[in-house]
């Protein structure tokens, strides 16, 4: 019997994947000081083109969105031109690649953009900025109603930029306590306009981003990453899980390319979901579902066989093994991930 991980998967009429393993988005900080993708990144992604689908590292939609050093953008012509080299090489090697669109919101930092970070509400996330030599997060500026509209348009424009740069689609980063996730959670969204307050209002920003991008590039090329569990940059408030349940139901009618779980470790269970995040997502969304979060090759295979997910995204194994797909298929011993590998291709 053929390995279920290596059976093709039809996302939709436009895109068929050659296997069911995705390369998860991995923030590697390889861009130059202008946040332009480098030749190093061309080589890095090209080496991993055997994945069924590559999801790019989180890619900034705006200078104000930046919360980590040397993370690439997709808002300038120089960035678009450089990404074209990446996508061309991935395609030359037989791969498919989506661009993950990213706005850090209140966990951005002014040291990168010289602009105070923005968020749904002026509420501080009291923690230290990663990879920053001890910087603390700043009190964000609450987005005005016009700012919200402008930010939605920025998402739409950068989705168009991604297609111009040769990407096969985009994955909207709506997970991990970043801007869209901040709108969803009661602890970070205390607005009183149509983008805050009620469950319907908290969903509105994310759905308008999704709908705007679908109108611009098509639903077949639009995906989203979500984390219904409050595990990063945010706190859980009773009722947040209902907001996510209803959002997932709303997204079914959009017929997206897929929905992708944002989780560091999907084996962790949350009382309020209840259970694992992947179980919550699978129960409440009937379209193509990508699970993620510390899966091994064997647990990924089990997830597919047991229909717990349609596809599985792997992260650290792709950092440690550039030729991961070939290694799995040849049953070779995989190299274990080590943090020192973050500085390597």
FENWOPE-V648487 format. One record per residue. RES is the residue in one small letter. PHI is phi in whole degrees, -180 to 180 (NA if undefined). D_CENTER is the distance of its C-alpha to the mean C-alpha in Angstrom with 2 decimals. Layout:
# FENWOPE-V648487
RES/PHI/D_CENTER
RES/PHI/D_CENTER
This chain:
# FENWOPE-V648487
x/NA/33.03
x/-71/30.03
x/-67/26.97
x/-62/24.53
x/-69/21.59
x/-111/23.14
x/-88/23.98
x/-62/22.46
x/-136/20.17
x/-88/20.54
x/-68/17.41
x/-170/19.76
x/-67/22.74
x/-100/20.97
x/-134/18.79
x/-122/20.00
x/-92/18.38
x/-80/20.98
x/-154/19.75
x/-102/17.46
x/-107/15.58
x/-99/12.10
x/-86/11.28
x/-68/8.13
x/-65/6.22
x/-134/9.13
x/-73/10.34
x/-107/13.87
x/60/15.48
x/-97/17.45
x/-71/17.70
x/-81/21.14
x/-70/22.38
x/-96/21.73
x/63/18.04
x/-97/19.04
x/-56/17.79
x/-107/20.69
x/-63/22.68
x/-58/21.44
x/-70/17.93
x/-58/19.71
x/-66/21.35
x/-59/18.40
x/-71/16.32
x/-60/19.62
x/-65/20.61
x/-112/17.73
x/-69/18.20
x/-76/19.73
x/-60/16.48
x/-58/16.33
x/-154/13.11
x/-95/11.30
x/-102/7.65
x/-62/8.36
x/-54/7.87
x/-55/6.24
x/-124/9.04
x/-71/11.26
x/-93/12.74
x/-165/15.84
x/-56/17.86
x/-70/17.99
x/-82/14.25
x/-80/14.67
x/-129/14.78
x/-140/15.03
x/-75/17.57
x/53/17.34
x/-96/13.70
x/-71/13.84
x/-113/14.00
x/-138/14.40
x/-110/17.06
x/-113/20.24
x/-64/22.39
x/-64/22.54
x/-68/18.78
x/-59/18.84
x/-60/21.89
x/-70/20.46
x/-63/17.31
x/-58/19.95
x/-66/21.39
x/-65/18.21
x/-65/17.64
x/-62/21.42
x/-71/21.72
x/-62/18.98
x/-65/20.78
x/-59/24.10
x/-90/23.16
x/87/22.30
x/-99/18.51
x/-125/15.82
x/-141/12.74
x/-106/9.89
x/-98/8.65
x/-87/5.22
x/-89/7.08
x/-136/7.36
x/-138/10.37
x/-76/11.45
x/62/14.33
x/-72/16.97
x/-102/15.48
x/-82/15.96
x/-148/19.47
x/-68/22.42
x/-64/23.38
x/-92/20.88
x/-115/21.67
x/62/25.02
x/-129/23.79
x/-62/23.40
x/-63/19.90
x/-120/19.43
x/-161/18.27
x/-58/19.39
x/-139/22.36
x/-80/24.17
x/-127/23.26
x/-79/22.82
x/-95/20.43
x/-86/23.12
x/-162/21.73
x/-100/21.65
x/-71/19.14
x/-66/17.84
x/57/19.36
x/-128/21.69
x/60/25.10
x/94/25.32
x/-64/24.25
x/-101/23.81
x/-63/21.49
x/-108/23.40
x/-66/24.38
x/-78/22.17
x/-88/23.82
x/-69/23.32
x/-65/22.17
x/-73/25.17
x/-58/25.16
x/-70/25.34
x/-60/22.53
x/-60/20.27
x/-61/21.44
x/-64/21.01
x/-67/17.38
x/-60/16.70
x/-65/18.65
x/-66/16.69
x/-58/13.44
x/-63/15.75
x/-63/17.44
x/-73/14.52
x/-64/13.43
x/-62/17.08
x/-59/16.96
x/-63/14.30
x/-65/16.67
x/-60/19.54
x/-78/18.07
x/99/18.16
x/-67/14.64
x/-81/15.03
x/177/12.39
x/-130/9.22
x/-113/5.88
x/-76/5.95
x/-84/3.88
x/-111/6.72
x/-118/6.73
x/59/8.65
x/76/11.33
x/-89/10.01
x/-55/11.83
x/-63/11.07
x/-62/11.35
x/-64/14.46
x/-66/15.99
x/-76/15.70
x/-92/17.49
x/-65/21.23
x/-70/21.43
x/-113/19.48
x/-123/20.60
x/-121/24.37
x/-70/24.86
x/-118/27.92
x/-95/27.10
x/-74/25.41
x/-105/21.92
x/-156/23.04
x/98/25.53
x/-80/25.40
x/-57/22.76
x/-59/22.86
x/-71/22.45
x/-69/19.45
x/-77/17.59
x/-60/18.88
x/-59/16.55
x/-60/13.37
x/-68/15.62
x/-70/17.20
x/-63/14.05
x/-59/13.36
x/-65/17.09
x/-66/17.51
x/-71/14.99
x/-58/16.61
x/-63/19.93
x/-84/19.09
x/-127/17.66
x/101/18.17
x/-66/16.53
x/-68/16.62
x/-109/14.18
x/-119/11.74
x/-137/8.96
x/-146/6.77
x/-109/4.79
x/-135/7.69
x/-130/9.85
x/-67/13.44
x/-91/14.86
x/-89/15.42
x/-115/14.94
x/-144/13.45
x/60/14.85
x/-161/16.41
x/-114/19.42
x/-80/20.15
x/-126/22.80
x/-52/24.69
x/107/23.52
x/-60/19.79
x/-66/19.41
x/-69/21.47
x/-58/19.24
x/-69/16.27
x/-61/18.76
x/-69/19.96
x/-61/16.61
x/-60/15.91
x/-63/19.44
x/-62/19.01
x/-71/16.05
x/-56/18.27
x/-71/20.57
x/-80/18.00
x/51/17.82
x/-68/14.25
x/-59/13.46
x/-172/11.57
x/-118/9.73
x/-121/7.50
x/-73/8.55
x/-96/7.03
x/-154/10.34
x/-78/12.25
x/-146/15.23
x/-77/15.53
x/-80/19.31
x/-75/19.57
x/-104/21.10
x/-122/21.11
x/-57/24.38
x/-83/23.06
x/-82/20.82
x/-87/23.01
x/99/21.98
x/-77/18.78
x/-56/15.46
x/-63/15.33
x/-66/18.84
x/-63/18.06
x/-64/15.32
x/-64/17.72
x/-67/20.62
x/-106/19.29
x/-142/17.50
x/-99/19.56
x/-81/17.39
x/-64/15.42
x/-121/13.45
x/-107/11.32
x/-94/12.01
x/-162/10.91
x/129/12.62
x/64/15.57
x/-77/16.85
x/-94/19.80
x/-61/21.01
x/-71/23.50
x/-70/21.39
x/-64/18.90
x/-62/22.03
x/-63/23.34
x/-62/20.29
x/-70/20.79
x/-60/24.57
x/-83/24.51
x/60/22.22
x/-78/19.86
x/-160/16.99
x/-90/17.19
x/-141/14.87
x/-129/13.73
x/-98/11.01
x/-116/12.79
x/-114/12.05
x/-57/15.30
x/-59/17.55
x/-76/16.17
x/-68/16.84
x/-77/20.28
x/-135/21.13
x/-59/20.31
x/-99/22.31
x/-55/20.80
x/-61/21.45
x/-62/25.04
x/-63/25.56
x/-66/24.67
x/-65/26.81
x/-90/29.68
x/58/29.44
x/-78/29.53
x/-74/28.86
x/-84/25.37
x/-78/25.15
x/-76/23.79
x/-68/21.01
x/-139/22.46
x/-58/21.03
x/-64/23.38
x/-70/21.37
x/-61/18.73
x/-94/21.41
x/-117/21.99
x/-75/20.74
